């Protein structure tokens, strides 16, 4: 099995900031809007280089979405930036009416998603945003796994026509994806080959899944790991090809088990090839204050939890 290593840890939000900066240099139609969180979204360099293409909206997220939708009419490509909680739940009506229903080319970029927001606690740790956004007709939903993939995704969605929800995080995590890997919206990436079980992961759980696969190999279990960065549209082809070989699947995500990646995969399996599946996700709960590591362990999102789920799903084949 291919071994994945890393030489540094970087936050995925910095991948967004650096991708946005690069777009500022190469695409004159890209503009950025922020709801009073410039530093947290790593927008500083873009603003320094393109002050006339940045709009500070303040703590008025609904207005930010409306302004972004309006900017598309003039041919601009707006990237909005705030925390995931404020990017979705707080402004859902505006996104539904002004962006999704109107099919506006707005890129909704959301940092501090999931439990790994950490010490800020349950009010900010949104775990239902993927479900909210994937239910909107025409909305593309992307959840990246590391700095390199987040930067690549940020650059790629500027050329993708239509509304996009790009989800990333706060903590520093291992950088393990290649810097030169092309980001293709809607196409999963097979990271390891395996014959006993398929592990389909997204976001921060991709690295945990790779760690689980290495430990499973030591126990004689061969795991195929797939990085699903685009949750909608889902790459059903790569999933169905894998489970035809392995016969069972574990899905892993930093999100509520209701409405996330796991449910999308379950629908794919139910309508194509019913297959035993186990879910690594939060179990219909809010989070709490703690370090990212403490929370991932407590809420069952660790590599150890993935290993347990793999053994359980294999026993169901």
N, C-alpha and C positions, 0 to 999 in steps of 0.2 A: 504494500500500500504506500502511496506517495505520502511523505511526511511534510507537514507544513510547519514552518518556524517563523519567528519574527525577530527583528533586531531593535524595534522600538515600539512604543505605544503612543498613539496620537488620538485625539478626540475626533469623532466623525464630523462634528460641527465645523472644525477647522478645514476639513475637506470641502465642505460647502463654501466656506469663506474664500478659500483659494480657488475653487472652481469659478465662483462668481467674479473674482478679480480677473481671472483669465478671460472670461466672457466679456468683461468690460473693455478689454484690450482688442478683442477680435470681432465683437458683434455690436455695432452701434445702436441697435434697436433694444438691447437689454437695458432695463431700468430696475431699480431696487426700491422697495418700500419696507419700512420697519416700524414696529409698534413699541418704540422706546427701549429696545434691547440690542443696540448695535454691537456692543462688546460681546454679549452672550452668543450672538449669531455670527461673529467674526466678520462683520461687514466693513470694518475700518479701512482696509486698504482700497476696496472698491470705491468708497466714498472719497478717499484722498485723491484718487486718480480721476474720478468722475463725479465731482460734486453736483453738477447740473443734472445728473441722471439718478439722483437719490432723493427720496421723499421721506422725511421723518414725520410720521403721522401721530406719534404719541400714543398714549394708552387709549386707543380708539380703534380696536381691531376690526369692528364692523365697517367703519369708514374706510379702513385700509383695503378691505376686500372690494368695496364698491369703487374706490378710486382705481384699483388695479384693473377691474373689469372695464372701466371707462378708457383707460390707457390703451387697451388692446384695439379699440376702435380706430385709433390713429396709427396702428401698425407696430406699437411697442410690444415688447415681451417682458411683462412685469414679473419679478420674483419678490414675493412677500416673505417677510421673516419675523417670526416670533416663536414662543414655546408651543409645543404640539397641543397642549391643553387649550391655549388661546387661539390656535390656528384652526381648530375644528369645532369643539363643543360650544365655545363662546360665540362663534360666528356662523353656525351651521345654516341658519336661514339665509344669510347673505350669500354663502357659497352655493347653496341649492338654487336660489333664484337668479343671482347675478352672474354666476360663473358656470355651474353645471347645466342648468336649464337653458341658459343663453349661449352655451358652448363657447365660452370665452377662453382665449389662450393664456390663462393665468397659471403661474407656477407657485403653488402654495408650499413653502419650504418650512419645515417644522422641526425645531431642535428640542432637546430635553424630553424626549419621548420615553415612555415606559417607566419601570421601577428604577432604572439606573440613574434617573434624575437624583435619587438618593435622599439626602438630608432635608430637602424641601418638603417632603412628605406627601401624603395621599391627595391633597387638594391639587397638586401640580403633576402627579404621576399618572397621566392619562393612559389607560389600558384598554380603551374602547375605540380609539381613533381610527384604526384600520377598518373596523366594521362600519363606522359612520361613513367613511369616505368611499369605501368600495361599493356601498349600496347606491351611490349617486350615479345615475346613467351617464356614461361617457367619461367618467373620472378615472384616470390612470393612477395606480397606487404603487409607490416604490419605497422599499425599506432596505437601506444599505448596511453592509456589514463592517466596513472599516474605512479609514481615511481615504485610501486610494479609490475605493469603489464609490464613495460619496462624491469625491471630486469629479470622477468620470461621469457619474450620473448627472451631476449639476450641469456639466458642460453639454451632455447629450440631450437633456430635455429642452434646451433652448431651441434645438432644431426639430423637436417633436411637436406636431401641431395638435393642440387641444389642452384641456385642463389637466394638471398633474398635481398629485400630492406626494411630496418627497419628505420622508420621515427619517430623522437621524437623532443622535444622542449627545449627552453631555460628557461622560467620562472618557478618560484615555483608555483605549483598548488596543490589542495587538494589531499591527499592520502586516497583513499576510497576503493580500491579493496583489497580483503584478501591477506595476505602475503603467504598463503599456497595454493592458487588456481592454479591448473595446467594450464599451457598455452598450448593449442592445436591449432596448425596452421590450419586455415580454419574453425574453429568452433566459431560462435558467442556466446555471453553470454546474456541470458535474465536477466535483473536486476530487473524489476518490472512487475507485471501482470496488464493488462488493457483490457477494452472492447470497448472503443470508438475510439481510434487512436493508431497506432504504431509509435513510434519515434525510428528511426535507426540512431545511432550516432557513430562517431569515433574520436579518439584523445581527444583534450581538450574539444570538444563539448559534450562528454559523461557526464561530470559533469554538464554542463549547461543544458543538457536535463533532468537530474535527478531533478535539481532545478525547471525547468519548470513543470515537472510532479507533484511535490508537490503542486505548486501554482494552477495547473489545477484541482487537486483533491479538493482543497478548493472551486473551482467554479463548482464542480459537474461533471467534465470531467475526465474519467478514461483512463490514458495513459499507454501503455505498452512500456517500454524502453529496447532497445537491443543494446548491446555494440558490434559493428563490428570492431574488432581489425585487422582482416585480410580482406583486400579489394579484394585481389586476391590470392587464389581462394575464391570467395564469398560464404558464407553459405546461399545458397538459401532456404534450408529447413526451417531454423528458421524464415526467413522473410515470406515465403509463409504460414507457419502455423499461424503466427501472424495475417497477413492481412486477412486470411480466417475468423478470428474472429472479427477483428475491421473494416475492409472494407475501410481503408484509411491509408496513411502513410506520415510521414515527415522525410526527411533525413537531417542530420546535420553534417557539416564538416568545418574545417578550410582550405579551398581550393577553387579554382575556381569552379563554378558550371559546367563548361565544363571539362569533363574528370575525375571527381572524383568519390567518393562513390555514389553520387546521380544518376549519369548516369549508373553506374553498376546496381544499384537497379532498375532503370527504364527499363533497358534491361531485367532483370529478370522478372519484372511484365508484360512487353509487350509480352513476349514469353510464359508466364504461366498463369497469372491471371491479366489482365489489371485493375488497381486500381488508384483512385485519389491520386496524390502525390504532395507535395510541397517541395521546396528545400531551405535549409538554407546553404548558401555558398556565397563566394564573387561573385559579378555580373560582370564577364568579366573585371576585373580591376586590376591594380597594387595597392600596399599599399602605405604607407607614414610613416614618422617618428612620433612616439607617444608612450605612454605607452601601454602595452598589453591591459589593461582594456579600455582605450580610443579607441583603434583600434577595439577591438571586438564589442564595442557598436556602433561605427560609421559605421562599415561595416556589421552590421546586424547579428552578430554571438552570441548574448546574449540570456539568458533564456527568456527575454521579446520577442525577435524576434521569438523564437521557439513557444511561447504561441500564438502569432498572426498567425503564419503559421498553427498551430493546428486548431484554430477556422476556418480559411479559408478552410482547406482541409475537415473538418467535414461538412461544408456547401455544399460541392460538392458531398457528398455521395448520 
